[in-house]
Amino acid sequence: MSFNRMPLFVFAMLAVSLSLIFALPSLTTDLVFLELQRKVGFHFFDVAHGGDALLWQHLFWLFGHPEVYIIILPAMGIATSIIPTFAKRKMVAFPLVALAELLVAFIGFGVWGHHMFATGLPVGALVFFAAASMMVVIPSTIQIYAWLFTVNLGRPEFRAPLLFIGGFIGLFVIGGLSGIMFAAVPFDQATTDTYFVVAHFHFIIFGAAVFPILGGMYYWFPKVTGRMYHERLAQASFWVTFAGTMLTFFPMHIVGLLGMTRRVYTYHAGFGWDAYNLAETVGAFILAFGLLMIFGNLLWSRFRGAPSGPDPFFGGTLEWTTSSPPPPYNFPVIPRVSSPYPNWDRVEGGLQLDHGHETPATTVRDGHFDEVLKMPSESGLPIVLAFSVTVLFIMLLTTHFVVAGIFAGIAGLVLAAWHAQEPAEQ
């Protein structure tokens, strides 16, 4: 599989992977500085001793805003998988959508300063971050138009997964429009730390990031379990969840503009916030009921749903070419991939791997077959290693250094045992 034959979901995950590589070091540095200040006596953020409190914010938001796109890019990838299937046509402007997913991740590293417009940054920095905050809208808009044109130029079948993607697009547009408003420095400074920010955040993080996940759960449920979900209940759960989301989060825009600050749990009556907050509370219960409907549907369908067959939706991507649920080896014959939608091409495979845990390797640029690689066998050691390292750092943070040393030794032994199981080179 070469770049021009990769599904758009894979492009989204590529963008996420690159973002994680470059975003996490700043957070790690920030946390190391904080721990050194707390435990060793350094003064990175202590103004009284020559430190700079804004350094914490810069390092945190250099991670924090790309993290927003790290969360939402998989949702965009899910949308690009579901829309062609139920629109019954290939994605419009496929190369532009692939580039847009990568550009969202790239431009996202230049907008962290808009979280700090009220901290006294120089005017030049304000202008730069305001411009970057407007630029990041462009690749997102490219994707929105591509999604909408794909649906309108196809023969859409509005089943539950596509309904959730439609809800995602609507919520994403609302959250995106409020996000553009924060690029205007005076407006941002006036609404900093108000519920308007909370509203924008939840329209993006819940509406735009979670709705595609819910749609993806319905979409891939037949593939994972081999059973169909209840379609009418699934569609009803969408409408209840969408209504609950709107009623919960949209009034937050209004109370934010009326002056309600975030991080308050009570307030005096008479500010004009009471009715809106009551509506949000009612909406939260409706939203919770909608989510219970979704998980109840999936739980019931797991045991009582009708058999789905290998390809109930006639999806275009590779997972629909094998049985449901897939066997441990995925494909008895390695499929030939001729486009991002190989299931619609129906090209017969030609390579069969029947000598243990193997995988084909391909050339980097063209995706042609190169050689067969021996893969490590299944092992529980990675999970044990992850648990040991987690406990190690918890013990370090809580100053239990002896216990931390013990788990460091355990982690080293597990790591050595894990690599001792690697297949020998031939």
SULVEN-V761504 format. One record per pair of residues at least 24 apart in sequence whose C-alpha atoms are under 7 Angstrom apart, sorted by the first residue. I is the first residue (numbers start at 1). J is the second residue. Records with the same first field share a line. If there is no record, write none. Layout:
I: J, J
//
This chain:
1: 337, 367
2: 365, 366, 367
5: 338, 339, 340
6: 340
7: 340
8: 77, 80, 98
9: 77, 78, 80, 81
11: 98, 101
12: 73, 74, 77, 101
13: 74
15: 101, 102, 105
16: 70, 73
19: 66, 70, 105
23: 62, 63, 66
24: 63
26: 59, 60, 62, 63
27: 59, 60, 63
30: 56, 59, 60
61: 112
62: 109, 112
65: 108, 112
66: 105, 108, 109
69: 105
71: 209
72: 208, 209
75: 209, 212, 213
78: 212, 216
79: 165, 212
82: 161, 162
83: 147, 151, 162
84: 150
85: 313, 314, 315, 316
86: 156, 157, 162
87: 150, 151, 154, 155, 156, 157
88: 154, 155, 156
89: 154
91: 150
92: 146, 149, 150
93: 146
97: 142, 143
100: 139, 140, 142, 143
103: 139
104: 136, 139, 140
107: 136
108: 136
114: 183
117: 185, 188, 189
118: 189
130: 183, 184, 185
133: 183
134: 180, 183
160: 215, 231, 234, 235
161: 215, 216, 218, 219
162: 215
164: 211, 212, 214, 215, 238
165: 211, 212, 215
167: 242
168: 207, 208, 211, 212
171: 203, 207, 208
172: 203, 204, 207, 208
175: 200, 203, 204
193: 261, 262
194: 256, 259, 260, 261, 262
195: 252, 253, 255, 256, 260, 261, 262
196: 252, 253, 256, 257
199: 249, 250, 252, 253
202: 249
222: 308, 324
223: 310, 324, 325
224: 324, 325
225: 302, 324, 325
226: 307, 308, 309, 324, 325
227: 301, 302, 305, 306, 307, 308
228: 301, 305, 306, 307, 308
229: 297, 298, 301, 305
230: 297, 301
233: 297
234: 294, 297
237: 290, 293, 294
240: 286, 287, 290
241: 287, 290, 291
244: 283, 284, 286, 287
245: 283, 287
247: 279, 280, 283
248: 279, 280, 281, 283, 284
249: 280
251: 276, 280
315: 343
316: 341, 342, 343, 344
317: 341, 342, 343
318: 342, 343
374: 423
375: 423
376: 422, 423
381: 414, 418
385: 411, 414, 415
//
